[in-house]
Amino acid sequence: MYTDHKPQEIDQILAKSKAAFYQYKNSSLKERANFMCAIAVEIEALGEELIKVAAEETHLSEKRLYAELKRTIFQLNSYADAAEQGNWLEARIDVGNANVTPPKPDLRKMLVPLGSVVIFGASNFPFAYSTAGGDTACAFAAGCPVIVKAHPAHVKTSTLVANAILAAADKCNMPEGIFAHVYGADFKVGEYLVKHDMVKAVGFTGSYGGGRALFDLANQRKTPIPVFAEMGSVNPVFLLPNKLEEDYQWIAEQLSRSITQDMGQFCTNPGLVIAIRSDALDLYINQLIAGVKKVEPVEMLHKGIAKSFRENREKALTQDSVDVIYQSDMDENDQKGIITIAAVSGKSFLSNHQLHEEVFGPYSLLVVCEDEQELLTVAENLEGQLTTTLMATSTDIENHSHLLNVLREKCGRLVLNGVPTGVEVALAMHHGGPFPSSTDSRFTAVGADGIKRFARPVSFQNWDNEFLPEELKNQNPLRIWRTVNNELTKNVILEI
């Protein structure tokens, strides 16, 4: 039933997508918003059938899936609101003046859609980062048609959601080709999509290997295109001395839940904890072990993830000087996660880059530093991260100002006295970070600012008002916020 799409079939899909773009890019913000809200309604109407299919394919609990589905529907509705409000357009107007010497040109700038966007479904979020997830919602909001490549691990779930999108498109009289669903277990399908000259951008959530491969393919094209790949990270957590001594038990409770939540299958899982050797650290370790022991290992999302986890875990644990502090029982079912807490000295961590790499699953490595200087050196040698967390008192923050300066350059989200898991869908959220956590740290994969990924700026010079886009006309008929002569306003522009 789910056979890989052939090149000629993809050619036909993309030809329709290109034709749809010329119509959809001129749709009003209201029409785009209505379409996205209609998708949310269609998905919600799938009800228990969708949850049941997703649970069978992913081994995620129904409780988790209901929460993720609620998040997905919220994303569609909230990004629809953001699309209609138009703030993401970054409308800028510098009114011309022909009565000065030399004459000042009239300049008006806004973001316009890129074109057909290919979205690769994520393995660990069958709803929120997949077929109708944040990337798809952002692309529709920007005015772009979408082609989703279904993730092979939950293809039935993806198909149900894809049919809901098509139903919404039909009810909203969207152009044929506004959305398409492509199957491809073979990497060559994804390669063909990324290299196709009708594709103008790519969205991806997954592993570093997968994201980097797509990024490289896109840059090998005659006309390179942007690949917005969120590729995960180890999300280091720094336990600073005063906070650790005061709250080691609370810290251990927070991290034991975060490390093991859904068998650690989050791109924000705290895979690295860094602290200075102390009695308080020993107490923390004991409490952490007590916490993770309470968690019963369950099956991971699919065999591919389980296999990669076991292989990467084994590779990490066999490195010199790495000690296993705790591991759950090895089960004959090789798809179950093995909850693992390991430790290594700061010196060994610094000399072995293998230990810096993500082990996607319920695994966390404790780096034990001898002093504050070594802790700082570890921070300076970390790669780009989605998140970095500080467990710190106000005194710790005052005493580690240089550490803070270093860490701010390493991540997209800096967390204080919390855990990195849990990514709020909000305008102020940034989900992305310096390479290799993502391919472009300037953009977010969560929150309405993500719409900007699939748009580009165009400046209109000396155009008559009647021929300008609605967003830039003097009358401001859409009542959106615009920066006019360096002032943010919704006011109309009076003719000179």
C-alpha positions in Angstrom: 0.0 0.0 0.0 2.7 2.4 0.9 5.2 2.2 -2.0 8.0 4.7 -2.6 7.0 7.4 -5.0 8.9 7.2 -8.3 10.7 10.2 -9.9 8.1 10.8 -12.5 5.3 10.8 -9.9 7.3 13.4 -7.9 7.8 15.5 -11.1 4.0 15.6 -11.5 3.4 16.5 -7.9 5.9 19.3 -8.0 4.5 20.7 -11.3 1.1 20.9 -9.6 2.7 22.5 -6.5 4.4 25.1 -8.6 1.1 26.0 -10.3 -0.6 26.2 -7.0 2.1 28.5 -5.7 1.3 31.2 -8.2 -2.3 31.2 -6.9 -1.7 30.6 -3.2 1.0 33.2 -2.8 -1.6 35.9 -3.7 -4.1 34.6 -1.3 -5.1 36.9 1.5 -3.7 36.5 5.1 -7.3 35.7 6.1 -7.7 33.0 3.5 -4.5 31.3 4.7 -5.6 31.5 8.3 -9.0 30.0 7.5 -7.3 27.1 5.7 -5.0 26.4 8.6 -7.9 26.5 11.1 -9.9 24.1 8.8 -6.9 21.7 8.9 -7.1 21.8 12.7 -10.8 21.0 12.6 -10.3 18.0 10.2 -7.5 16.6 12.3 -9.5 16.9 15.6 -12.4 15.1 13.9 -10.2 12.0 13.4 -10.5 11.5 17.2 -9.7 8.2 18.7 -8.8 6.5 15.4 -5.8 8.8 15.0 -4.6 8.2 18.5 -5.0 4.4 18.2 -3.1 4.2 15.0 -0.3 6.5 16.3 0.0 4.4 19.5 0.4 1.2 17.5 3.0 2.7 15.2 5.1 4.6 17.8 4.7 2.8 21.2 3.9 6.2 22.7 1.3 6.3 25.4 -2.2 7.5 24.6 -1.8 10.2 27.2 1.4 11.5 25.5 -0.3 11.4 22.1 -3.4 13.2 23.2 -1.1 16.0 24.6 0.9 16.2 21.4 -2.3 16.2 19.3 -3.6 19.1 21.4 -0.3 20.9 20.9 -0.5 20.4 17.1 -4.0 21.8 16.9 -2.9 24.7 19.0 0.0 25.3 16.7 -2.2 25.4 13.6 -4.6 27.8 15.2 -2.0 30.1 16.8 0.1 30.3 13.6 -3.1 31.0 11.7 -3.7 34.0 14.0 -0.1 35.1 13.6 -0.4 34.8 9.8 -3.4 37.0 9.8 -2.0 39.6 12.2 0.9 40.0 9.7 3.7 41.0 12.1 5.9 38.3 10.6 5.8 40.2 7.3 8.1 42.8 8.7 6.5 45.5 6.6 8.8 48.5 6.4 8.0 51.8 4.7 10.2 54.8 4.0 8.0 57.4 2.3 9.5 59.2 -0.7 9.9 62.9 -1.2 10.3 64.3 -4.7 10.7 67.9 -3.4 14.2 67.4 -2.0 17.5 67.3 -3.9 18.3 64.6 -4.8 14.7 63.2 -4.7 14.2 60.6 -2.0 12.7 57.4 -3.4 9.6 55.8 -1.9 10.7 52.4 -0.5 8.4 49.7 0.8 9.6 46.2 1.9 7.9 43.0 3.1 8.5 39.3 3.2 7.0 37.2 0.4 6.8 33.4 0.2 9.6 31.3 -1.2 7.7 28.7 -3.2 7.2 24.9 -2.8 8.5 23.6 0.5 9.4 20.0 1.3 8.9 18.9 4.9 10.4 15.7 6.3 8.3 14.2 9.0 10.0 13.6 12.4 10.3 10.2 13.9 9.7 11.2 17.6 6.7 13.5 17.1 4.1 11.9 14.9 1.9 15.0 15.1 3.6 18.2 16.2 6.7 17.9 14.0 5.4 15.8 11.2 2.7 16.0 8.5 0.7 18.9 9.9 3.3 20.0 12.4 4.9 23.3 13.0 7.0 23.4 9.8 3.9 22.7 7.6 1.9 25.3 9.5 4.6 27.9 9.0 4.9 27.2 5.3 1.2 27.5 4.8 1.2 30.7 6.8 4.0 32.2 4.6 2.0 31.4 1.5 3.9 28.3 0.3 2.5 25.0 -0.9 3.8 22.0 1.0 5.1 18.5 0.1 5.5 16.2 3.1 7.7 13.2 3.0 6.1 10.8 5.4 8.3 9.3 8.0 8.4 5.5 7.4 8.1 4.8 11.1 4.5 6.1 11.3 3.3 6.2 7.8 -0.3 5.2 8.6 -0.5 8.1 11.1 1.0 10.4 8.5 -1.5 9.3 5.9 -4.5 10.0 8.1 -3.3 13.5 8.8 -2.4 14.1 5.1 -6.0 13.1 4.2 -7.3 15.6 6.7 -5.2 18.4 5.2 -6.5 17.5 1.7 -10.1 17.5 3.0 -9.5 21.0 4.5 -8.0 22.2 1.2 -11.0 21.0 -0.7 -13.5 22.7 1.7 -11.5 26.0 1.5 -11.2 25.9 -2.3 -7.5 25.8 -2.2 -5.7 25.2 -5.5 -4.9 21.7 -6.6 -1.3 21.0 -5.6 -1.4 23.1 -2.4 -0.4 19.9 -0.5 1.0 16.5 -1.4 2.0 13.5 0.6 5.1 11.5 -0.6 6.2 8.0 0.6 9.8 7.0 0.6 11.6 4.5 2.8 14.6 4.8 0.4 16.9 7.8 1.0 16.8 8.4 -2.8 13.3 9.7 -2.6 14.3 12.4 -0.2 17.4 13.2 -2.3 15.3 13.5 -5.4 13.0 16.0 -3.6 15.7 18.2 -2.3 17.5 18.3 -5.6 14.4 19.1 -7.6 14.6 22.5 -9.2 10.9 23.3 -8.3 11.6 22.9 -4.5 12.6 26.2 -2.9 13.1 25.2 0.8 13.3 22.2 3.1 12.2 21.7 6.7 13.6 18.9 8.8 13.6 17.6 12.4 15.8 14.6 13.2 19.4 13.4 13.5 22.6 15.3 12.7 23.4 12.7 10.0 20.0 13.1 8.3 19.9 16.9 8.5 23.5 17.4 7.4 22.9 15.1 4.4 19.9 17.1 3.3 21.9 20.4 3.8 24.8 19.2 1.7 22.4 18.0 -1.1 20.7 21.4 -1.2 24.0 23.2 -1.5 25.1 20.9 -4.3 22.3 22.2 -6.5 22.9 24.6 -9.4 20.7 26.9 -7.4 21.2 26.2 -3.7 18.1 26.4 -1.4 17.8 26.8 2.4 17.5 23.7 4.6 16.1 24.5 8.0 17.2 21.4 9.9 16.8 21.0 13.6 19.3 18.2 14.4 19.2 17.8 18.2 22.0 18.3 20.8 23.2 17.0 24.1 21.7 20.0 26.0 24.3 20.5 28.7 23.2 21.2 32.3 25.6 23.0 34.5 25.3 22.4 38.3 26.9 25.3 40.0 28.3 24.9 43.5 25.9 26.8 45.8 22.8 25.6 44.0 24.0 22.0 44.1 24.7 22.2 47.8 21.4 23.8 48.6 19.1 21.9 46.3 20.8 18.6 45.2 17.7 16.6 45.9 15.4 18.9 43.9 17.8 19.0 41.0 18.1 15.2 41.0 14.3 14.8 41.0 13.9 17.3 38.1 16.7 15.7 36.0 15.7 12.1 36.7 12.2 12.8 35.2 13.7 14.8 32.3 16.2 12.2 31.3 13.7 9.4 31.3 10.6 11.1 29.9 9.3 9.1 27.0 12.5 7.1 27.1 14.6 10.2 26.4 13.4 10.5 22.9 13.5 14.3 22.8 15.9 16.6 21.0 16.0 18.6 24.3 16.9 15.6 26.5 19.6 16.5 29.0 22.3 14.2 27.7 25.2 16.0 29.5 25.5 17.2 33.1 28.6 19.1 34.2 29.6 19.8 37.8 32.6 20.2 40.1 33.6 17.3 42.3 32.2 17.8 45.8 30.3 16.0 48.6 27.1 17.6 47.3 27.7 16.1 43.9 27.9 12.6 45.5 24.6 13.3 47.2 23.1 14.4 43.9 24.2 11.2 42.2 22.6 9.0 44.9 19.3 10.9 44.6 19.5 10.8 40.7 19.9 7.0 40.8 17.1 6.6 43.2 14.9 8.7 40.8 15.7 6.9 37.6 15.3 3.5 39.3 11.6 4.3 39.7 11.1 4.4 35.9 10.2 1.3 34.0 11.8 1.0 30.6 9.4 0.7 27.7 9.7 0.2 24.0 11.3 3.0 22.0 9.6 4.6 19.0 10.7 2.0 16.5 13.4 -0.5 15.8 15.6 1.9 13.9 15.8 4.3 16.9 16.2 1.5 19.3 19.1 0.0 17.3 20.8 3.4 17.0 20.4 4.0 20.7 22.0 0.7 21.7 24.8 1.1 19.2 25.6 4.7 20.2 25.2 3.9 23.9 27.7 1.1 23.6 30.1 3.2 21.7 30.0 5.9 24.4 30.3 3.5 27.3 33.4 1.7 25.8 35.4 5.0 25.6 38.3 5.2 28.0 37.6 6.4 31.5 33.8 6.2 31.2 32.1 4.6 34.2 28.5 3.4 34.3 26.9 4.7 37.4 23.5 3.1 36.7 21.8 1.2 34.0 18.4 -0.5 34.0 18.2 -4.2 33.3 19.1 -5.4 29.8 15.9 -6.8 28.3 15.6 -9.5 25.7 13.3 -7.1 23.8 16.0 -5.1 22.0 13.4 -2.3 21.3 13.2 -1.3 25.0 15.3 1.6 26.2 18.1 1.0 28.7 18.1 3.9 31.2 21.8 4.8 31.6 23.7 7.2 33.7 27.5 7.4 33.1 30.3 9.5 34.4 33.7 10.8 33.1 36.3 13.2 34.3 36.5 16.7 32.8 40.0 15.9 31.5 38.8 12.8 29.7 35.8 14.5 28.3 38.0 17.3 26.8 40.3 14.8 25.1 37.6 12.6 23.5 35.2 14.3 21.1 33.2 11.0 20.9 31.8 11.9 24.3 30.4 15.2 23.0 28.0 13.4 20.6 24.3 12.8 21.3 23.1 9.4 22.4 19.4 9.7 21.5 17.5 8.0 24.2 17.4 7.6 28.0 21.1 8.3 28.5 23.0 11.1 30.3 26.7 11.6 30.9 28.0 13.3 34.0 31.2 15.3 33.5 33.0 15.7 36.8 35.4 18.6 36.8 38.2 19.2 39.3 37.7 23.0 39.7 36.0 26.0 38.2 38.6 26.5 35.6 38.1 23.0 34.2 34.3 23.5 34.2 34.9 26.7 32.2 37.2 24.9 29.8 34.5 22.2 29.2 32.0 25.0 28.5 34.3 26.6 26.0 34.8 23.4 24.1 31.1 22.5 23.7 29.5 22.6 20.3 26.4 24.5 19.4 23.3 23.4 21.4 19.5 23.8 21.2 19.5 24.5 25.0 21.9 25.0 27.8 20.7 24.9 31.5 22.2 26.5 34.6 21.2 25.3 38.0 22.4 28.3 40.0 21.7 30.7 42.8 22.1 34.4 42.4 25.5 34.1 44.1 26.5 31.4 41.5 25.4 33.7 38.7 27.4 36.6 40.1 30.5 34.4 40.6 30.4 32.9 37.1 29.8 35.8 34.8 32.5 34.6 32.3 30.8 31.2 32.1 27.5 32.9 31.3 29.1 34.9 28.5 30.5 31.6 27.0 27.3 29.7 27.3 25.1 32.4 25.7 27.2 31.9 22.5 26.6 28.1 22.5 22.8 27.8 22.5 19.5 29.0 21.3 17.7 28.8 24.7 19.4 29.4 28.1 17.4 27.8 30.9 17.8 28.8 34.6 16.8 26.4 37.3 14.6 24.2 35.1 14.9 21.4 32.6 15.3 21.7 28.8 12.5 19.2 28.0 9.2 21.0 27.3 9.3 23.5 24.4 6.5 26.1 24.8 4.7 27.2 21.7 5.1 30.9 22.1 6.4 33.9 20.2 9.3 34.4 22.6 10.5 30.7 22.2 13.6 30.0 20.2 14.0 26.4 19.1 17.2 26.2 17.2 20.8 27.0 17.9 24.4 27.3 16.6 25.6 24.5 14.3 25.4 21.5 14.7 22.2 21.8 16.6 20.6 23.5 13.6 21.7 24.6 10.2 20.7 28.3 10.7 20.7 29.6 14.3 18.8 32.8 13.2 15.5 30.9 12.9 13.2 29.0 15.2 11.3 25.8 14.5 8.8 26.6 17.3 6.7 29.8 17.6 5.2 32.1 14.9 8.6 33.6 14.1 9.2 30.2 12.3 7.0 31.5 9.5 9.9 33.7 8.4 11.9 30.7 7.4 9.8 30.2 4.3 9.8 33.8 3.1 12.2 36.3 1.7 12.3 40.2 1.6 11.3 42.2 -1.5 11.6 45.9 -1.7 9.2 48.0 -3.9 10.6 51.3 -5.1 8.5 54.2 -6.4 5.4 52.2 -7.0 2.0 53.8 -7.4 -0.1 53.1 -4.4 -2.8 51.3 -6.4 -0.3 48.7 -7.6 1.3 47.9 -4.2 0.5 44.8 -2.2 -2.3 45.3 0.3 0.2 45.1 3.1 2.1 48.1 1.9 -0.6 50.5 0.7 -1.1 53.9 2.2 -4.5 53.0 3.6 -3.2 50.0 5.5 -6.4 48.1 4.6 -5.3 45.0 6.6 -4.7 47.1 9.8 -1.3 45.4 10.4 1.6 46.8 12.3 4.2 48.5 10.0 7.3 50.5 10.5 6.7 53.7 8.7 9.6 56.2 8.7 11.2 54.3 11.6 8.0 54.4 13.7 5.9 51.3 14.5 2.3 52.1 13.7 -1.0 51.0 12.2 -1.8 54.5 11.0 -2.6 55.3 7.4 0.0 57.2 5.3 -1.1 60.6 4.2 -0.3 61.5 0.6 2.4 64.2 0.2 
